[in-house]
Amino acid sequence: LRVQRMTFMSRQIDRLEDMEREEREMIEGLEAVACPLRTSTGKHFRQKVRGAQSALRETQEKEAEERRAIQDTSLQIQEMLVQQCQTMMQDLTEDRDAAILKMQCAARSRLAHKRKEEVA
């Protein structure tokens, strides 16, 4: 289960890195397109820039959503791990208490047996 969670987190991080790479490529493409467009009409250039800015905004919004999803998943995993640890600690405490009771009963039994021998 932990391996699955870690694999999921790794995939989420890979997707974020891919989005960042795409964003960089878009910016580089925008810069490459900007030079020839400067000689073109200003209106055409502004349209291209607005389109690129819109695409960049969408990419950034997707990236933010992915980050939130990863953070939510991470918090859920942390909560589950805390609960598992608490359950394990409770189980260990109960096992310890049971062992102590068993040893106390055995000691009382031996003591009672010795007393019977002494009386007899």
Phi, psi and omega in degrees: 000317178296319180297320178296318179296316181295320178296318178299313180298319180298318179296320179297317179295319178300319180295321178296318179296321177298318179296318179296320179296316178299321179297315178298318179297322178297317180296316178297320178296319178298317179295322180292325181283331186296321183299306180295330182289337180299327179280342178280188181291149180295325181295313180300317179299313181298322177297316179296318180296315179299318178298317179293320179295320178297315179298320179295317178299316179299317179298317180294322178294317177299318179298318179296319178297317179297318179298316179297319179296319179295317179297317178298315180297318179298317178296319179297318179297316179299317179297318179297318180295320178297315179298318179297318179296318179296318178297316179298318179296319178296316178299317179296320179297316179296319178297318179297314180298320178296319179295320178297314179299318180297317179294320179297318179296318180296319180295317178297320180297315178297318180296317179296320179296319179295319179297319178298320179294319180294321180291322183281000000 
